[in-house]
Amino acid sequence: MISRTATGSALRTLTRATTQNTKPSPRTYRHVQSQLRLYSSSSQQQPPSATGVFYKTFTRPVAKCLLTALFVYQVIYWGWSKLEVDEIKEERQAEITKLEAQVRALQLQREKQKEADEAAAAAFASKTEATTDSKEKKKGWGWW
């Protein structure tokens, strides 16, 4: 049978009320619940360990700091990468501009060389025409 403690009397009151098919008054029911909670075996447990208390206390702040640090790191990394990409683009654009200027200069030089070659060829052609005409004239009036 149930001992004569507060828990036992509370249980007897509760079982009596349920066996008689009548509901206990709300006040009695609350009284029984509070007595059951007060004298339950869970309240006689050992105090929590220091490790458990530490983790209960510091898990949330440590998690917040860790997540904040990761977020800040990612933002800084993204910013740094963006700056590097912009710098590389500027360097390549400067190199392209420089090479385009070299190509233009070489094209102008080639055109001038071509014009000079044409002028030299025209001068040579006119000179050879003059010499061939004079040789033909001399051919008929030679010493023999």
Number of C-alpha atoms within 10 A of each C-alpha: 4 9 8 10 10 14 20 16 16 20 17 15 15 17 12 14 16 12 9 9 8 9 13 16 10 9 9 15 16 12 13 20 15 14 17 17 13 14 14 11 9 9 10 9 7 7 8 8 8 9 9 9 12 10 11 10 11 10 11 11 10 12 11 11 11 12 12 12 12 12 12 12 12 12 12 12 12 12 12 12 12 12 12 12 12 12 12 12 12 12 12 12 12 12 12 12 12 11 12 12 12 12 12 11 12 12 12 12 12 12 12 12 12 12 12 12 12 12 12 12 12 12 12 12 12 12 12 12 12 11 12 12 12 11 13 10 11 11 10 9 9 8 6 4
